[in-house]
């Protein structure tokens, strides 16, 4: 019977094995010099090759892959071996990555759209023999990409880290039409304190989000749109991930009453100022495009949109341009204007109006004394609430930020 001895590898072991193999091969008698049976030792090189399994490399995405999403990680692993190095490049750009606890390698950053990537991998087997392989793949190149801007309202960008009033909704504006469900999934809104909220789509590019009630004073809001690599439409993907934060200041709510001709301002629930006012005179006219123009101040909660130190107001803004028309007017350099609707409703100084606190004579604005209008201008901020009471016309949700005119159970989606 042929017996096989265990071979010890190393310089000494290989030499000894080689000598033994030569001696056995020169024997012509088949007998040993001692009493034991004939010993046969396989050549060391052949035995080592038989015991060492080849390295099997695995690279994801697959070699030659196309249309790869740039947010999908590159993962490299070695079976029956150890990774020594992984290099991922696209031209002169190198993709960063890290070794994982299981010995695999994983990319740590997003890839770019429409790029060809080369993955070069070196690994060693259990005997220390190196194997190097190159793989390539190409990432998706979208036909269209959508970008995002954050808005305070349709006329004003939201400023990172700035402070707004308790009525300020979150507004995310996409640069092109998107799938609403996909877009909502990409939007993450984190608030402190935590509140429930809903989305309302102004159109297929602009979405609002508001809580059930006005924000609590001192709230912080972070908005993240994680849309890179996300399909937002038939041929549209998100251009990049974006985020912003803003804060809510003290609670300021003004109540302007069409019947009493008074506007009362409450800060954190405390009445701080009562102002004689004159609201819209009622009635109306026909606009340039045939639309009906109302001279009632719209009812319901308005959100402050912006302020102008001086502003010229004219009936030409809605199509009444004939000076002979009784509804024609041009009022230049009106002072201390605080805007509350897109259609041109302001709180502003009206020193010509002798009926403040007694009658409604405006074309829809809230007329105030110069002193009161200046106080409003200096103390109100974008996002504050001006709630108009006891008027026969409601503020449409689209006219400024009419988000709060709609009950929460009927708001949005």
C-alpha positions in Angstrom: 0.0 0.0 0.0 1.3 3.5 -0.9 1.4 5.9 2.0 1.3 9.7 1.7 3.1 11.8 4.1 2.2 15.3 5.2 4.4 17.9 3.5 5.5 21.0 5.4 5.9 24.0 3.1 8.7 26.4 3.3 12.3 26.5 2.1 13.5 23.6 4.2 10.4 21.6 3.6 10.5 21.9 -0.1 14.2 20.9 -0.3 13.6 17.9 1.9 10.7 16.8 -0.2 12.6 17.2 -3.4 15.5 15.0 -2.0 13.1 12.4 -0.9 11.4 12.3 -4.3 14.8 11.9 -6.1 15.8 9.0 -3.8 12.5 7.2 -4.4 12.7 7.6 -8.1 16.3 6.0 -8.3 15.3 2.8 -6.4 15.3 -0.2 -8.7 14.4 -2.8 -6.2 11.3 -1.3 -4.8 12.7 -2.2 -1.3 13.6 0.1 1.5 16.8 0.1 3.4 14.8 -0.4 6.6 11.9 -2.5 7.6 9.1 -0.1 6.6 7.1 0.0 3.4 8.0 2.0 0.4 7.4 5.8 1.0 6.1 8.0 -1.9 6.2 11.8 -1.7 4.4 13.8 -4.4 6.4 16.7 -5.9 5.8 19.7 -3.7 4.9 22.1 -6.5 2.1 19.9 -7.7 0.7 19.3 -4.3 0.7 23.1 -3.5 -1.2 23.9 -6.7 -3.8 21.2 -5.8 -4.4 22.7 -2.4 -4.6 26.4 -3.4 -8.0 27.5 -4.9 -8.0 30.3 -7.4 -9.4 33.7 -6.4 -12.9 34.4 -7.6 -13.6 38.2 -7.9 -17.1 39.6 -7.8 -17.8 43.2 -9.0 -21.1 45.0 -8.9 -22.3 46.6 -11.3 -21.6 43.8 -13.8 -18.8 44.2 -16.3 -20.0 45.9 -19.4 -23.2 47.2 -17.7 -25.0 50.2 -19.0 -27.6 52.5 -17.7 -26.4 52.0 -14.1 -28.0 54.3 -11.6 -25.3 56.6 -10.1 -26.6 56.1 -6.6 -26.0 52.3 -6.8 -22.8 51.5 -4.8 -19.9 49.7 -6.4 -19.2 46.5 -4.4 -16.1 44.3 -4.9 -15.4 41.0 -3.1 -13.0 38.1 -3.4 -13.9 34.5 -2.7 -10.9 32.2 -1.8 -8.7 35.2 -1.5 -8.0 38.7 -0.1 -8.6 42.0 -1.7 -5.4 44.0 -1.9 -6.5 47.1 -3.8 -9.6 48.5 -5.6 -9.3 51.6 -7.8 -12.3 53.1 -9.6 -11.8 55.9 -12.1 -13.7 57.9 -14.7 -11.1 59.8 -16.7 -9.1 61.8 -14.1 -11.8 61.4 -11.4 -11.3 58.7 -8.7 -14.2 57.3 -6.7 -13.6 56.9 -3.0 -14.4 53.8 -1.1 -13.8 51.7 2.0 -13.0 48.2 3.0 -15.9 46.6 4.9 -15.8 44.3 7.9 -16.5 41.2 5.7 -13.4 42.0 3.6 -15.3 43.5 0.7 -14.9 47.0 -0.7 -17.7 49.5 -1.2 -17.8 52.9 -2.8 -18.7 55.8 -0.4 -19.9 58.5 -2.8 -22.4 58.9 -5.6 -21.2 58.5 -9.2 -21.9 61.0 -12.0 -24.5 60.7 -14.7 -23.4 59.5 -18.2 -19.9 58.4 -17.3 -17.8 55.3 -18.1 -16.1 53.8 -15.0 -13.2 51.5 -14.8 -12.8 49.2 -11.8 -9.3 47.7 -11.3 -9.0 45.0 -8.6 -6.0 43.2 -7.2 -6.4 40.2 -4.9 -4.2 37.4 -3.6 -4.9 33.7 -3.0 -3.9 31.8 0.1 -0.4 31.2 -1.3 0.1 34.9 -1.9 -0.3 34.8 -5.7 -1.8 38.0 -7.1 -4.6 38.3 -9.5 -5.6 41.6 -11.2 -8.8 42.2 -13.2 -10.4 45.3 -14.9 -14.1 45.8 -15.2 -16.0 48.7 -16.8 -19.6 49.9 -16.8 -21.5 53.1 -17.8 -23.9 55.1 -15.7 -27.3 56.4 -16.8 -27.5 59.5 -18.9 -30.9 61.1 -18.4 -32.7 62.8 -21.2 -33.8 65.5 -18.7 -32.9 66.5 -15.2 -34.9 68.5 -12.7 -33.4 71.0 -10.2 -35.0 72.5 -7.1 -35.3 75.9 -5.5 -36.8 76.6 -2.2 -39.3 79.5 -2.1 -40.7 81.7 0.6 -43.4 82.5 -1.9 -43.8 82.9 -5.7 -41.9 86.2 -5.6 -39.2 85.5 -3.0 -36.6 82.8 -2.5 -36.3 81.2 0.9 -33.1 82.2 2.6 -31.1 79.4 4.3 -31.2 79.7 8.1 -33.5 82.7 8.1 -36.5 83.3 10.4 -40.1 83.4 9.1 -43.6 83.9 10.5 -45.8 81.1 11.8 -47.8 80.9 8.5 -44.8 80.2 6.3 -45.4 76.9 4.4 -42.6 74.8 2.9 -42.4 75.4 -0.8 -40.4 73.2 -3.2 -40.2 74.4 -6.8 -38.9 72.0 -9.4 -37.4 73.3 -12.7 -39.7 71.1 -14.8 -42.8 69.0 -14.4 -42.4 65.9 -12.2 -44.4 62.9 -11.1 -46.0 64.0 -7.9 -45.8 60.7 -6.1 -42.1 60.2 -6.9 -41.4 63.8 -5.9 -43.2 63.5 -2.6 -41.2 60.4 -1.7 -38.0 62.3 -2.4 -38.9 65.1 0.0 -38.1 64.7 3.6 -39.3 67.3 6.1 -38.0 67.2 9.7 -39.5 69.6 12.2 -38.8 70.4 15.8 -41.2 70.1 17.5 -42.5 67.3 15.3 -45.8 68.0 13.5 -48.1 66.3 11.1 -48.3 67.9 7.6 -49.7 67.6 4.1 -48.6 68.4 0.6 -50.5 70.7 -1.7 -49.5 71.0 -5.4 -50.0 74.4 -6.9 -49.1 73.0 -10.3 -47.1 70.0 -11.6 -43.8 71.8 -10.7 -44.5 73.5 -7.3 -45.5 71.8 -4.1 -46.4 73.3 -0.7 -46.3 71.5 2.7 -48.0 72.9 5.8 -48.8 71.6 9.3 -52.3 71.2 10.6 -52.0 74.4 12.7 -49.7 77.4 12.5 -46.1 76.6 13.4 -45.3 76.9 17.1 -43.0 79.9 17.8 -39.4 78.8 17.8 -39.9 75.8 15.5 -37.1 74.7 13.2 -37.7 73.1 9.9 -35.2 71.1 7.7 -36.2 70.2 4.1 -34.2 67.7 2.2 -35.0 66.7 -1.4 -33.2 63.4 -2.0 -33.8 63.1 -5.7 -30.4 62.4 -7.3 -30.7 59.3 -9.3 -34.5 59.2 -8.7 -36.8 59.0 -11.7 -39.2 61.9 -11.4 -40.9 61.6 -14.8 -40.9 59.6 -18.0 -37.5 61.0 -19.0 -36.6 63.1 -16.0 -34.3 62.4 -13.1 -33.3 64.5 -10.2 -30.2 66.7 -10.9 -28.8 66.6 -7.3 -29.8 66.3 -3.7 -30.5 69.6 -2.0 -31.6 70.8 1.5 -32.3 73.9 3.5 -33.3 74.9 7.0 -35.3 77.8 8.3 -36.7 78.9 11.7 -40.0 80.3 13.0 -39.9 83.4 15.1 -42.4 84.8 17.5 -46.1 84.3 16.7 -47.5 87.4 15.1 -51.1 87.3 14.0 -53.0 90.4 12.8 -56.8 90.4 12.7 -58.3 92.9 10.3 -62.1 93.3 10.7 -64.1 94.5 7.7 -67.0 95.5 10.0 -65.3 97.2 12.9 -62.6 98.9 10.6 -59.9 97.9 13.0 -56.8 95.8 12.7 -55.5 94.3 15.9 -52.0 92.7 16.2 -51.2 89.9 18.6 -47.7 88.8 19.4 -47.5 85.4 21.2 -51.2 85.8 22.0 -50.9 89.2 23.5 -52.6 92.3 22.0 -49.8 94.8 21.2 -51.4 97.3 18.8 -54.9 98.3 17.6 -55.0 100.3 14.3 -57.8 102.2 12.6 -58.3 100.8 9.1 -60.2 101.1 5.9 -60.6 98.0 3.8 -62.0 97.3 0.3 -65.1 99.4 -0.7 -66.8 96.5 -2.5 -68.1 96.2 -6.0 -65.7 95.7 -8.8 -64.9 96.0 -12.5 -63.8 93.9 -15.5 -60.1 93.3 -16.0 -58.1 93.4 -19.2 -58.7 89.7 -19.9 -62.4 89.8 -19.2 -62.0 88.6 -15.6 -64.0 90.0 -12.8 -62.0 92.3 -10.5 -63.4 92.6 -7.0 -62.8 95.6 -4.7 -63.6 93.7 -1.6 -60.6 92.8 0.5 -60.4 89.0 0.4 -61.3 87.2 3.5 -59.4 84.6 5.4 -55.8 84.1 6.6 -53.2 85.9 4.4 -49.5 85.3 4.7 -47.1 88.3 4.4 -45.2 88.0 1.1 -42.8 90.9 1.3 -42.4 94.6 2.0 -41.6 97.8 0.0 -40.7 101.1 1.5 -42.4 102.9 -1.4 -44.6 101.5 -4.1 -46.7 102.8 -7.0 -50.1 101.3 -7.3 -52.2 101.6 -10.5 -55.4 100.2 -11.9 -53.4 99.4 -15.0 -52.1 96.4 -13.2 -55.4 94.7 -13.8 -56.3 96.3 -17.1 -58.1 99.6 -16.3 -56.0 102.1 -18.2 -58.5 104.8 -19.3 -58.2 107.9 -17.1 -61.9 108.6 -17.8 -62.9 105.3 -16.2 -64.2 105.9 -12.7 -62.2 102.9 -11.5 -58.9 104.3 -13.0 -56.2 105.4 -10.5 -52.5 105.9 -10.2 -51.0 106.3 -6.7 -47.3 106.9 -6.8 -44.8 106.4 -4.0 -47.2 104.9 -1.5 -45.3 104.4 1.8 -44.7 101.4 4.0 -46.2 98.7 1.9 -46.6 95.2 3.3 -47.9 92.8 0.7 -50.3 89.9 1.5 -51.5 88.7 -1.9 -50.3 88.2 -5.4 -53.3 90.3 -6.7 -52.0 93.4 -5.0 -53.4 93.6 -1.5 -51.2 95.5 0.9 -51.3 97.0 4.3 -50.0 100.6 3.6 -50.0 104.2 4.6 -53.1 106.1 3.3 -52.9 109.6 4.7 -55.5 110.8 2.1 -58.1 108.5 3.6 -60.1 110.4 6.1 -62.3 107.4 7.0 -59.8 105.2 8.8 -61.7 103.4 11.5 -65.1 104.5 10.1 -65.6 103.3 6.5 -64.1 101.0 3.8 -63.0 103.0 0.8 -60.0 101.2 -0.7 -59.7 99.1 -3.8 -58.9 96.1 -1.7 -55.9 97.1 0.3 -55.9 97.7 4.1 -55.4 101.4 4.5 -53.6 102.6 7.7 -52.3 105.8 9.1 -48.7 106.5 8.2 -47.5 105.8 11.8 -49.4 102.5 11.9 -48.2 101.4 8.4 -44.6 102.2 9.4 -45.0 100.1 12.5 -46.3 97.2 10.5 -43.5 97.6 8.0 -40.9 97.6 10.8 -42.4 94.7 12.8 -44.0 92.3 10.4 -41.9 89.6 8.7 -42.4 87.3 5.7 -44.7 84.4 6.8 -46.7 86.4 9.4 -50.4 86.1 9.4 -53.0 88.8 8.5 -56.5 87.3 8.9 -59.3 89.3 7.3 -62.7 88.8 8.9 -66.3 89.6 7.9 -65.8 90.1 4.2 -68.0 88.5 1.5 -65.1 87.3 -0.7 -62.7 84.5 0.3 -59.0 84.5 -0.6 -58.3 81.8 -3.2 -55.6 79.3 -2.2 -53.5 80.3 -5.3 -53.7 84.1 -4.6 -50.5 84.5 -2.5 -50.2 81.9 0.1 -53.8 81.0 0.7 -52.8 77.6 2.2 -54.5 78.4 5.6 -57.8 79.3 4.0 -58.5 75.5 3.4 -59.3 73.2 6.3 -56.5 70.7 6.9 -58.8 67.7 6.1 -59.4 69.1 2.7 -55.9 70.5 2.1 -53.7 68.8 -0.6 -53.3 65.2 -1.2 
